[in-house]
Amino acid sequence: MSSLEPGIPTTTLPVTTRVRGMLRRERLGVDPGLLATLVILFVGLTILSPYFLTSTNLLNIGKAVAIVGVVAVGETIVIISGGFDLSVGSVMAAAGMLSAWLLGAGVPLPLAFASSIALGIGIGLVNGAVISYGRINPLITTLATLAIVRGIGYVLSGGREVVITDEGWLELGTGTFLGIPYLILLLVSAFAVFGWAMPRTSFGRYAYAIGSNARASRLAGVAVSRWRLAFYVTCGGLAAVAGLMFVARTGNAQPSAALGYELDVITAVILGGTSLAGGRGTLAGTLVALLVIGIINNGLTLVGVPSYWQQVVKGAILLAAVLYDELRRHGRDEA
Amino acid sequence: MAPLLQLEGVSRTFGNVVALRDVDMHIGAAEAVGLIGDNGAGKSTLVKILSGVHPPTAGTIRLDGEPVSFGSPLDARRSGIEMIYQDLALCDDLDVTANVFLGREPKRRLVGPLRVLDRERMRDETLRMLAELGLSIGPDRVVGALSGGERQMVAVARALQFQPRLLLMDEPTAALSAEKIRVLMGLVEGLKQRGVAILLISHRFTDILHVCDRIVVVRQGSVVGELQPHAQPPEHTMALMAELMTGDRVVSA
């Protein structure tokens, strides 16, 4: 990163200009304000609570955001492409229920997991097909699948929760590799794979293009409907993985699991700077937003704020993020 | 020798509405043809047929004398017909390079079947194309932050990147200042010299009078006349065009 501006020797630029250049949102992919918030929270809580800056606590924060984070990867991609997916929480629950039910029927764990992920992909296919070929608004479509899939979760279980006894599945929630919990490794992998792919592959390029101007993309020869399908499938598949992680962490599969998770996921995505209008956003932004939310929740607990307040704070963060997104867009239009 | 593009008896109806009726016209290689008509005269329908958006309901399109049918804009593009839309059809959130290559990004193999965008090549070729057009627009600039004229040039660069034989331009002067129109017109001259045929669609005939070799006038879905703009003094040409467009005799002062 010695020469950021091609053709302009950086040594001739004043240091402040160089720093500002490095902090530009376009280069970093993260809003500098959000990054500053993360740093302030981190430093502040380190001072406020002696327990904050311990490896146990930091790993707890990581585990707490891991599940939302894996879904947020898919949701970020869908929202960048101009879509929206409200069904993710329901997909999580249904995926967990399906694997639990299959295990009960004697199916081996890998096959049960594969079936759950296939279910998530299938729901993504339905979402994507209705939205791109049926031309139905994504909010309405995924609100409908949210209800349908949640219902299927109840049907599969007869409304009962299933306590998981399978060692392998529970190990996913508690086990570590080189000291790092599997849950965090999954989170990091999801961000690494898609964070790499978004700027480098057609998949990523077309998510931005379609979200920016679907008509222009179609006229340029991009198979818009097929790609939209791919984005919803990705989101559905990742939601299913998160559902399996959720069960691994709680130790039981419930049809009511991950209720309202879509709110957490969308809060992280929007706070991370992904535009609700599509075409703009980065996974790096979503990751920083996840950490901000995770640290706020952790901090509220550490300093002894009743957990009911976390719900209020969560909603307030979403509102602030949406307002900020609107202001930012306004500023850009006038520039 | 057959002309580059020939339309024979091309018609298009939308339900009960006849948008184009029995249109015959041709465009020669490296020829600049103006297509003039009032709003609703059928210009847009004709352009959409040529660019593969709508198929004609009747008639034949010939390219180099061979009948062709375009099922999609991609088919038209493969035949060497490129379209610049009035709204330019650019992705404002993407940079210049991404817009120039949208829909046909070159890729390189990474490992096994995994192929990734060849970003370096795209950037280099965009730089080259912009330089060739004499434009000083950075390839990494986000298109939404460019001026109207610059956006137009990005759309032109994008069309040329496909090495078209025929370039359709829908109301290219609509969003441009008088000075930018002169730049655009210079560009059209340059394209002709490269052997690219151009069909300029406009309802403001003053803009395209000077660069067209031939002007085709449409009214109520039919071709009502053709003019050689250089065969008579410009005022005379304008009066004739206005007459053909409206169907009324115009008394010139």
Interface residues (C-beta under 8 A of the other chain):
Chain A: E26 P199 R200 T201 S202 R205 Y208 A209 G211 S212 N213 R215 A216 S217 R218 L219 A220 G221 V222 G279 R280 R332 A335
Chain B: S72 P73 L74 R77 M83 Y85 A89 L90 C91 D92 D93 L94 A98 L102 G103 R104 E105 K107 V116 L117 R119 V142 G144 A145
